[in-house]
Amino acid sequence: MPATPYISVVVTARNDNHGGNMLGRMQAFLDSWIGQSKLYNFPSEIIIVEWNPPVGRPKLIDDLRWPLETEPCHVRFIDVPAEIHQRLPSPDAIPLHQMIAKNVGIRRARGEFILATNIDIVFSRELMRFLAQRALEPGKLYRIDRHDVSKDIPREPSVDELLDFCETHKLRVFTKEGTFTFDRDGLWNLEKNDIVAPDAGIRLQGGWFPVERASRGPYRWMEAETEVVLRRSRPRLLIDVETGPSAGGKPVEVEVLDEGGATLGSTSLEGRCILRLHVPDRISSSRLRFRIHGRGVVIERDLRFLNLRAFGLRWDSNGAAAKCGLEVLRRKSIPKLKALALRFRRPIQVGRIGSDWAQTEKACSPLSKIRNGAFLHTNSCGDFSLLSRHAWFALRGYAEFYIWPMHIDSLLCYAAYHSGIQEVVLSEPMRIFHIEHLTGAGWTPEGEAERQGRIERKGVDAISYADVTQWVAYMRRFDSPMIFNTCEWGLAGVQLAEMNPRLGPSP
């Protein structure tokens, strides 16, 4: 028996060509993990739960290529036969119960840490080097952004060729805030009718939520830290902002930092305001970071913390030159603006002229004094959720609902947080790459309508976002996880056959 693995990687599949070129995508996943685990020399295991194998098709273990030696990675196939699947509800409409299948692998994993992921994920060099350092902490839930890449991966590439292809063929990124596509320079594309003119030389990067619309036009909510890329610079940048419901009627602190982390200006604002940033002469093209400090009051029907939103960013050609700093212009009436004198970095309170959030769907929760709420990175969390083995067992894995597997992985993230586990989002350049497949087979913006139609045609249930919000509200209220499974989760009492690509059946 190999040494105890540091990480167990758990995936599930059946040989039904789900999403197109399934074997090719799965081969890329296996080759990248096995090859890099050899390169960085850390013991791991891959557990592939083959659920309800299709009649008349080879087993996955026989349809995939295997190196002569996989060590220090050990590969285990666990078979969940059709007889077990047929005992569950909707066996024909849902041929693979993804979360239950992952629980089967998690339950039988031997690693100190267990990574639940999918069969079409490739791991970047930087991520694998980090994992090989064995610096993971038991009280943490590790998450990461997902980058979609072209489905036209090279045929039988080396690991280096595969990773180079992924780095140069990115299509979109799944971040905590939303899903965004890339331009030729690797920056996020603006949306149609965005809050920035496409020719302004201003681009929005991390920390900006997708565009929403109101009677006053498009806007974007801002995370606690947001980034703006200046492709060209003029002396003054105007930012039209409004404090949101999570501010709780109190001022929001705004700080602007340059690319090196030096503070360019800071202020305090409340209501609808215009910020004017005096850009230093030394900045011709750069990245600016905005740090937002608000009360973080919990919203009743939204998991996000909505402290500040922006209606627009544009260059200002008027006004006298000033030293590097941040001014606040207050909207006493529209469009007339009145300047408020500020000393550099000296915060002031601006009189409130803004929305009455209590009369909107963004109203604060009746339990607005909740202090341990969190907005977690659940976007594509089924592709990378890494916890200690102890934590997975304490949470009893994913909720085992016999429904379409939407949002179940998000519930696991919030349950982990409210059990005392801190979320850690691994940052760039650590990445996971997801190989594109046919629309509707997994979540993409283009394929969502097709997937929803297929769920309706099958007549099966699915958890809605409203359901998730309500259940998370319960966890926030009591600061306690929701545990959905019994002690028998993951087919604990069922004997399942196990195979190894080189050793055959396991005892």
Number of C-alpha atoms within 10 A of each C-alpha: 4 11 12 14 21 21 27 29 25 25 26 25 23 22 19 17 11 14 14 15 16 19 19 19 22 20 18 26 22 20 21 23 23 24 19 21 22 16 13 16 15 20 20 29 27 24 26 27 25 25 25 22 21 15 10 6 11 13 16 18 18 9 12 13 14 15 11 8 12 18 18 20 25 22 22 23 24 22 21 22 15 15 9 13 19 13 9 12 13 18 16 11 15 18 17 20 22 23 26 23 27 25 27 28 28 29 20 15 22 19 21 17 24 28 24 23 19 21 22 21 24 27 19 21 19 14 17 20 17 14 16 20 11 12 8 19 12 16 17 19 21 22 25 26 25 25 25 22 22 17 17 13 18 12 9 13 14 14 19 13 13 20 18 12 17 24 14 11 16 21 18 21 22 20 21 23 20 16 19 21 17 14 12 8 7 12 15 19 17 21 14 10 13 19 22 21 16 14 7 14 16 22 20 21 19 20 21 22 22 16 17 13 12 8 5 7 12 16 23 19 25 25 23 18 16 19 22 19 20 18 13 12 20 18 22 24 18 20 22 20 24 24 27 29 27 25 23 20 19 19 22 26 21 21 20 23 17 19 13 10 10 11 17 21 23 23 24 20 26 24 23 25 24 23 21 22 24 21 23 17 11 8 15 13 14 15 18 23 23 21 19 19 18 24 19 24 24 31 23 18 17 20 18 21 23 25 27 27 19 21 23 18 23 18 17 15 11 8 8 7 10 14 13 17 22 28 25 25 22 24 20 14 9 7 6 8 13 12 12 12 10 15 14 15 17 13 19 18 14 19 15 19 16 16 14 13 15 11 9 10 11 19 20 23 18 10 14 17 13 16 14 14 24 17 14 20 22 25 22 24 25 22 24 23 20 25 26 23 20 14 20 20 15 13 18 22 23 26 21 20 17 18 19 21 20 16 19 20 23 22 22 25 25 26 23 25 24 21 18 13 18 17 20 14 16 14 11 10 10 17 21 23 24 26 25 24 22 13 17 18 16 15 15 19 11 10 14 15 13 13 17 12 12 15 16 11 10 13 12 15 15 18 14 10 15 11 12 19 17 15 17 23 22 14 21 22 16 11 19 17 22 19 16 14 15 10 11 11 20 23 18 13 9 11 9 12 13 18 17 15 19 14 9 11 13 11 6
